[in-house]
Amino acid sequence: MPSDATIGDNRPLAFELDEDQTAILDQADRFGRNELHPLSTRMDEEEWWPEDIFPKIGDAGFFGVTIPEQYGGAGLDLVSAGVVLQGFARWNHALALSWVAHDNLCANNIYRNANEEQRRKYLPDLCSGRKIGALGLTEPGAGSDALGSMRTTARREGEEWVLNGSKIYITNGPVADVLLVYAKTDKDKGAKGISAFIVEKDAPGFKVAQKLEKMGYRGSQTGELLFEECRIPAENLLGEVDNGVSIVMSGLDLERAMISPLCLGVAERALELSVEFAQTRRQFGKPIGSFQMVQSMLADIYVDVESMRALTYRTLAAAAPLEVGGGGRGDIHKLTAASVMFAAEACHRVLDKAVQIHGGSGYIWESEINRLFRSTKLLEIGAGTTEVRKMIIAGELLKDMPRDD
C-alpha cells in the first residue's frame, strides 16, 4: 500500500484546485483506499456487487455532490464531483463507474430537470445511497446514433405512460431502483420526439433481461433492460413531452466532462504502481528503474498523467455552470469531447506502458495493473466513441465553413 505522501498527498498535484476542492479529493482518496480498494479484487474475480457499499458512500457524504442540501445533497459544483470520482477511481474504478452513473447520469439529471415534487420524492434516497440510480439510453442496434435509432416508445393512456422496448449496456441496470429512461413519444419527429421518464424497478412490465459480463470494470453491474407494456404514473414524465433531446445533450456534455477524472484516477494509480515496481524489481543486479528504457516509459506516463489533469480540471470548471439545454453545441460541446477523447487515449497509453514495465507479472489476470489495463477500452467507447468525439470537435471547428449546395 502507498503512503499518504504519494497518491494521497494531493497538494502538489492539484494546481488548479482550491483549498476546499483539494480537501474533498483528499477525503475521497482516503475513503477509496480504506473502503473501496479492499472490495476490488473480489469484484473483478466474481463480477460481485457489494450491496452495502452505496449506503456507506452515502453516509460518508459522497453522493449528491452537485445537488442542494435541501434534497439531501452536498450543494457543491461539478469540479467537486469530478475530484470525488478521481479519488475513487484510483482505488476501485468499477465502483467509481457505478458512482458516476448513479450520481451524475441519474441523480444530477433528475435534479436539473425535475419538478419540485419529483425532486422531493427521489433525490433524498439517491443522495443517501439507499436507492441506486441508472440511466437508460443505449439500445440494441443503436449505439452512436442513440437518438436517431431509438426504438423504445412511450404512449399516454389516461393517467399512465406505457413503455415498450429495450435498453442495453446500462451501468447499474441490474441493481438500480430508479432509472432515467428515454423513449420516443412522437415517431414522426425523429430525435425531436423523445421524452424522458423516471421508472422504478417494481414498475409493472419492467425487468432486467440479463446481466452482462465484461472484460473490464467487472463488478460494476451492467445489463439489458426490457420494457413490455411497462406502466408508470403520468407524473413520472421528466420535463416536457418531446423535449428529451435537450436533457440528453446537456447531460452528455456533463457525462463526458465526468469521464475524464475517471481516466485520470486510473492513470494516477498506474503511475504509482509502475514507479513502485521499477524501484523494487531487480534484474542484472540492479532495480529496473535504473535502465534508461524503463525511465523513458515512466517519463511518458508522467507527461500523459499531468496533461490529463490539466485538461480534466479545465473542462470540469467550464462545464460546471452548464444549464439544461445548453449542451450539445458550441465551445463546451467541443471541449468535453476533446477532454474525454484525450483522457481515454492517454489512459490507454499509460496502461500499455505500465504493463510493459511490469512484464510478466502485469500479464497475469489477478494483478492490479492487469485489472487497470482491462479497464481502458471502455473509456474509448462509452459516451460516444473516439471517432464520434473527433466528429464533434471537427464539426465545431468547421461549422462556419462554406458548403456546396
Residue, then its C-alpha position, 0 to 999 in steps of 0.5 A: m500500500p502507498s503512503d499518504a505522501t504519494i497518491g494521497d498527498n494531493r497538494p502538489l498535484a492539484f494546481e488548479l484546485d482550491e483549498d476546499q476542492t483539494a480537501i474533498l479529493d483528499q477525503a475521497d482518496r482516503f475513503g477509496r483506499n480504506e473502503l473501496h480498494p479492499l472490495s476490488t479484487r473480489m469484484d473483478e474475480e466474481e463480477w460481485w456487487p457489494e450491496d452495502i457499499f452505496p449506503k456507506i458512500g452515502d453516509a460518508g457524504f459522497f453522493g449528491v455532490t452537485i445537488p442542494e442540501q435541501y434534497g439531501g445533497a452536498g450543494l457543491d459544483l461539478v469540479s467537486a464531483g469530478v475530484v470525488l470520482q478521481g479519488f475513487a477511481r484510483w482505488n476501485h474504478a468499477l465502483a467509481l463507474s457505478w458512482v458516476a452513473h448513479d450520481n451524475l447520469c441519474a441523480n444530477n439529471i433528475y435534479r436539473n430537470a425535475n419538478e419540485e415534487q419529483r425532486r422531493k420524492y427521489l433525490p433524498d434516497l439517491c443522495s443517501g445511497r439507499k436507492i441506486g440510480a441508472l440511466g437508460l439510453t443505449e439500445p440494441g442496434a443503436g449505439s452512436d446514433a442513440l437518438g436517431s435509432m431509438r426504438t423504445t416508445a412511450r404512449r399516454e393512456g389516461e393517467e399512465w405512460v406505457l413503455n415498450g422496448s429495450k435498453i442495453y449496456i446500462t451501468n447499474g441496470p441490474v441493481a438500480d431502483v430508479l432509472l432515467v429512461y428515454a423513449k420516443t413519444d412522437k415517431d414522426k419527429g425523429a430525435k425531436g420526439i423523445s421524452a424522458f421518464i423516471v421508472e422504478k424497478d417494481a414498475p409493472g412490465f419492467k425487468v432486467a433481461q440479463k446481466l452482462e459480463k465484461m472484460g473490464y470494470r467487472g463488478s460494476q453491474t451492467g445489463e439489458l433492460l426490457f420494457e413490455e407494456c411497462r406502466i408508470p404514473a403520468e407524473n413520472l414524465l421528466g420535463e416536457v413531452d418531446n423535449g428529451v433531446s435537450i436533457v440528453m445533450s446537456g447531460l452528455d456534455l456533463e457525462r463526458a466532462m465526468i469521464s475524464p477524472l475517471c481516466l485520470g484516477v486510473a492513470e494516477r494509480a498506474l503511475e504509482l504502481s509502475v514507479e513502485f515496481a521499477q524501484t523494487r524489481r531487480q534484474f542484472g543486479k540492479p532495480i529496473g528503474s535504473f535502465q534508461m528504457v524503463q525511465s523513458m516509459l515512466a517519463d511518458i506516463y508522467v507527461d500523459v498523467e499531468s496533461m490529463r489533469a490539466l485538461t480534466y480540471r479545465t473542462l470540469a470548471a467550464a462545464a460546471p455552470l452548464e444549464v439544461g439545454g445548453g449542451g450539445r453545441g458550441d465551445i463546451h460541446k467541443l471541449t468535453a469531447a476533446s477532454v474525454m477523447f484525450a483522457a481515454e487515449a492517454c489512459h490507454r497509453v499509460l496502461d500499455k506502458a505500465v504493463q510493459i514495465h511490469g512484464g510478466s507479472g502485469y500479464i497475469w489476470e489477478s494483478e492490479i495493473n492487469r485489472l487497470f489495463r482491462s479497464t481502458k477500452l471502455l473509456e474509448i467507447g462509452a459516451g460516444t466513441t473516439e471517432v464520434r468525439k473527433m466528429i464533434i470537435a471537427g464539426e465545431l471547428l468547421k461549422d462556419m465553413p462554406r458548403d456546396d449546395 
